[in-house]
Amino acid sequence: MIAHTHYLRMLLTGMISIMFMPQAKAQQYDAVSYMDSVEFSLITCSPHEEIYSLYGHSALRMHDLHQGKEEDAVFNWGIFNFNKPYFVLRFIFGLTDYELGVAGFPGFCEYYRRWGSSVTEQVLNLTSEEKYRLSQALETNYRPENRVYRYNYFYDNCSTRPRDMIERCIDGEVVYEPHDDYTPSFREMIYEKTSHHPWVVFGNDMLLGVRADLKTTRQEQEFLPENLLYDIDHARIKGADGSWRPLVKTRNIPVTPGVQVIEHDFPLTPTHCAVILLMVSLTILLWEWRRRKTCKYWDASIMLLVGLAGCVLFVMLFSQHPTTSTNLQLLLVNPVHLFYLPAVLRRRKTHYWYVLLAMVCLFLIGGIFQHYAEGLLILALCLLLRFWIHLKNEK
């Protein structure tokens, strides 16, 4: 995301001193009437190839149109520091802190122009009083003690924050156009943005649980900037006096779509890797069947792979992300495999293989309720083959 600069901090300070402190300037002008020449806009940026931008971005623009003024700032709730200690670990547990940042609009547009992303502006149809309330809310939110917030990908992000702030400053209510025929799940909406990145899809599917497959409401769908753009376009304001007006006054495209460089992922997809694992398993199985032996090192390799992956999924049970708490993939991919690993390596008599059969069966039943990550069904087949060869050779 776009970082702070000393110049922009000075720019914001100047705007605040002019626009957010009417008591000090009461003899010169009325703060509310001043807002007649100030525009607020919802800014929507299309995705680009950086992993954090695959879903697009939203922000609020405040543009002072008074003659001789140069204040034109973007309020951006997507500022984060990837180099912060334990960033990945904190993200897994849902403890990631983002913050509100402010950037000049020309520089903001140039950033997305370099990436080939488009920038769409929806100028909001607000009264002077509503603009004043919005400006006050932004000033309060930007104070050092308020600007940092606990980020939640689906429910509290750079798209939901500007929406909520706009709604709170309206004199009346925002009425959105219903679309009851559009009720995708969180997982389906994510697919639309990540379909050309199979390993991103795989990672998302591994971490998301049952709740990610439930139907969503209009409000929940607005975690994606593109959905918020559509809903804002078709929304109307019902004033406190009963009057109606469109929420969006005009729509502009300051940055048109450009050329994007597609970065290719690892050449093998998760399905390719799973098929390779299955082919190796079948080859070893054929050797074991002919020799009437079992390869304990292959057993240990698969158990270690599944057990370590299961540790990650188990940790996600304690995450603050609400869509990761019930993940039925844990029925197969879990740390239980690691507990039986010493006994398998020492060829001790163990109930592991029957435990494994039970886990696979429960996992397959769970597939009725949750969409599983690509390749996991093939992994389940590989584990069933291990059960079969042990059962056959122990007879």
Salt bridges, closest charged atoms under 4 A:
GLU49 OE2 - HIS196 NE2 3.33
GLU49 OE1 - HIS197 NE2 3.01
ASP64 OD1 - HIS66 ND1 2.65
ASP72 OD2 - ARG61 NH2 2.59
ASP72 OD2 - HIS63 NE2 3.73
ASP97 OD2 - ARG90 NH2 3.47
ASP97 OD1 - ARG150 NE 2.66
GLU110 OE1 - ARG113 NH1 2.75
GLU121 OE2 - ARG61 NH1 2.83
GLU130 OE2 - ARG245 NH2 2.70
GLU139 OE1 - ARG143 NH2 3.26
ASP156 OD1 - ARG161 NE 2.78
ASP164 OD1 - ARG163 NE 2.96
ASP205 OD1 - ARG187 NH1 2.91
ASP205 OD2 - HIS371 NE2 3.94
ASP213 OD1 - ARG187 NE 2.69
GLU222 OE1 - ARG163 NH1 2.89
GLU222 OE2 - ARG218 NH1 2.99
GLU226 OE1 - LYS193 NZ 2.94
ASP231 OD1 - HIS179 NE2 3.16
ASP233 OD2 - ARG251 NH1 2.24
ASP265 OD1 - HIS197 ND1 3.17
GLU288 OE2 - ARG386 NH2 2.72
ASP299 OD1 - ARG386 NE 2.62
ASP299 OD2 - HIS390 NE2 2.60
